[in-house]
Structure formats: structure tokens, C-alpha cells
């Protein structure tokens, strides 16, 4: 499935959003948000931050580079 189609599928009913930053040596800073706007505000100005939509089933899609951002 193409990345945009997978992201679209996850965006139909997201349970929450996360931002994730790689800290090095297998460590990540992951934060959970209820809205896309909150996740975007957290990621603003940080090139390392990636935003994910997460469904209630636990499936996720990276939204960077999709039409959703």
C-alpha cells in the first residue's frame, strides 16, 4: 500500500497522535497528543520530530511528507 493511502486509512479514525524524536543509541523521545494541532505544535521547529497518527488497534502511519501536514 502506498504511504499516502496508509496514512489516509489511519487518519479516518485516529485514536491519538504521537511525536517521536531519535535521541541516539536506540533511544526515542515519544509524546502522545489528542489532536493533530497539538502534535504539530510540539514538533514545530524541530527537524528531528516525526508525527504519527495511531488508530485504536495500534496501527500507525508517519504523516511527514503526506498531504495531512
Secondary structure, 3 states (H helix, E strand, C coil): CCHHHHHHHHHCCEEEEEEEEEEECCEEEEEEECCHHHHHHHHCCCCCCEEEEEECCCCEEECCCCCCC
